[in-house]
Amino acid sequence: MSRIQDTVAELHRLPGVKGAALITNDGMVVAAALDDRFEPEVIAGLASYLLMTTQRCLAEGGLGKATHYVLTATHGKAIVETFDDSSLVVMVDQFVDLGRTEAEVREAAQRIRRASRIA
């Protein structure tokens, strides 16, 4: 396994994490570790569309680029860290310790940045 896949798999093993995926801006899966009920390609396609439209709205509003998102839904949250040409998407349940999990996601994002520079 690559360092990036290992990092994504480590995130999936955290308490309350339903899945994690590194996706390209155009919706391709780079690495994924997801619960069985998730399809990596569906997560990648939906997340890339959501991130693209959100970035466009922010740009049109003169707000600049966002690099960290937390989306809240009825039964969980999605934590997203964006890179230049990809994004790390982590789905968590509604009971997760958000502060701790966000810290873990940020640390994983740093490991992915380092690994992608080396590769």
N, C-alpha and C positions, 0 to 999 in steps of 0.2 A: 504494500500500500504506500501511497505517496504521503508526504508530510501534510499536505492539504487535506487529503481524505482522512488521515488519522485525526487531524484537528476537528474536522466536522463530526467524525464518529465519537470523539471525546465529548463534544457538546451534547450529542444525543443521549449520552449516558448520564447527564446531570439530572437531578430530581426535578420533575415537572416538565422536562423538555420532551415534546412530542416528535420533534424532528428538526434537522438542520440541513441546509443546502447552500452551496456556493453556486450562483448562477451568473451568466453573462448578461450584459444589458439588453441583448436581443433575445433572451429567453432560453438559452442553452444550459444544460446541467453540466457543471464542472465536477462537482463532488456532492454526494448526498448520503445522509443517514436518517431515514424517516421511518415512522411507525408504518405497519403494513397497510393501513387504510389510505395512505397518501401516495399519489403517483408523482414521481419527481418531475416529469415533464409538465404536468398540470400546475404544480407549485411554481415552477420556473416561469411558465408562460403568464400566469396570473400576476405573480410578483413583479415581473419585468414590466408588464403593462401598467400596473399600479404605480411603480416607481417612476416610470417614464412620464406618465401624466402628472404626477405630483411635482416632479422636477420642472416640468413645463409651466405649471400653475405658479410655482414659486418664482421662476424666472420672469414670467409676465407680470407678476406683482412686485418685482424689484426686490425680492427678499433673499436672493442668492441661492446657493446650493445647500441642500441638507445632506448630512453625512450619517445621521443616526435617526432612526424612527422607532417609535413604539406604537403599534396599532392595537387598539383594544376592542375586543368583540365579546359577545355574551359568554362564551365558554373558553376564552383564552386570549392570548396576545401573540403578536408577531413582533419580534425585535429584528431590526434590519440595520446592518452596517454597510455603507456603500464604499466602493473603491472606484478607481478611474473607469474601469471597464467591466466591473462585476459587482455583485452584492452578496453578502452573507445574510441569509434569512433563517431565523430560528423561531419555531412555533412552540409556545409553552401553554400549559393549562392555566386556568384562572386563579389557582391557589399558589402559584409559584412565588418565591421570594424575589420580587422583581429587581431590587437593588443588587442582590448578590448575583443573580443570573445575568443582568446587564454587564456587571463587572467581568464575569466569565466570558461573555460574548465579545467585549472589547479586547480582552486579553487574547482570545482566539483570533480576532481580526488582526492583531499585531503579528501573531505567529504566521498567519496566512500571507500578510504583506512581506514578511521576511522570506518565507519559502518561495513566493512568486518572484522575488528579486534574484534569488539564487538560481532558480530553474532556468 
